[in-house]
């Protein structure tokens, strides 16, 4: 997580973030409304996603095997 003045945060648009996650932008928009999306940043009316946050979101979903009784979200 950036904390020094020289650290640069890379922000992605909804379309760019969705592409990175292999989703459609509309899916990511819907996920935001139900609280399933990765944390995002509002800059005025614009929504941006921190690249590090997206990578953490992907890592949190990593599994070594399928869980018994797992349902698709």
C-alpha positions as CSV (number, residue, x, y, z in Angstrom):
1,X,0.0,0.0,0.0
2,X,1.5,3.3,-1.0
3,X,2.5,5.6,1.9
4,X,5.5,7.5,0.7
5,X,5.2,10.7,-1.3
6,X,7.0,9.1,-4.2
7,X,4.7,6.0,-4.4
8,X,2.4,6.1,-7.4
9,X,-1.1,4.7,-7.2
10,X,-2.3,3.3,-10.6
11,X,-6.1,3.9,-11.0
12,X,-8.2,2.1,-13.5
13,X,-11.6,3.0,-14.9
14,X,-14.5,0.6,-14.5
15,X,-14.0,-0.7,-18.0
16,X,-10.3,-1.3,-17.4
17,X,-10.9,-3.0,-14.1
18,X,-13.6,-5.2,-15.5
19,X,-11.3,-6.2,-18.4
20,X,-8.6,-7.1,-15.9
21,X,-11.1,-9.3,-13.9
22,X,-12.5,-10.9,-17.0
23,X,-15.9,-9.3,-16.5
24,X,-18.2,-6.9,-18.3
25,X,-18.3,-3.4,-17.0
26,X,-22.0,-3.7,-16.2
27,X,-21.2,-6.7,-14.0
28,X,-18.7,-4.7,-12.0
29,X,-21.3,-1.8,-11.7
30,X,-23.9,-4.2,-10.4
31,X,-21.4,-5.7,-7.9
32,X,-20.8,-2.2,-6.6
33,X,-24.5,-1.7,-5.8
34,X,-24.7,-5.0,-3.8
35,X,-21.3,-4.7,-2.1
36,X,-19.6,-7.6,-3.9
37,X,-17.1,-5.5,-5.9
38,X,-13.6,-4.7,-4.9
39,X,-13.2,-1.4,-3.0
40,X,-13.3,1.6,-5.3
41,X,-12.5,5.3,-5.2
42,X,-14.9,8.1,-6.1
43,X,-13.4,11.2,-7.6
44,X,-16.3,13.5,-8.2
45,X,-18.7,11.4,-10.3
46,X,-16.0,9.1,-11.5
47,X,-15.3,5.6,-10.1
48,X,-11.7,4.3,-10.1
49,X,-10.1,1.1,-8.9
50,X,-6.6,0.9,-7.4
51,X,-4.6,-1.7,-9.2
52,X,-3.2,-3.0,-5.9
53,X,-6.8,-3.4,-4.6
54,X,-7.8,-5.4,-7.7
55,X,-4.8,-7.7,-7.3
56,X,-5.7,-8.2,-3.6
57,X,-9.3,-9.0,-4.6
58,X,-8.1,-11.6,-7.0
59,X,-5.8,-13.1,-4.4
60,X,-8.6,-13.3,-1.9
61,X,-10.6,-15.4,-4.4
62,X,-7.7,-17.9,-5.0
63,X,-8.5,-21.5,-4.0
64,X,-6.4,-24.6,-4.1
65,X,-9.5,-26.8,-4.5
66,X,-13.3,-26.5,-4.8
67,X,-15.1,-26.2,-1.5
68,X,-17.8,-28.9,-0.9
69,X,-21.2,-27.5,-1.6
70,X,-19.8,-24.4,-3.2
71,X,-22.4,-22.3,-5.1
72,X,-21.6,-19.9,-7.9
73,X,-22.0,-16.3,-7.0
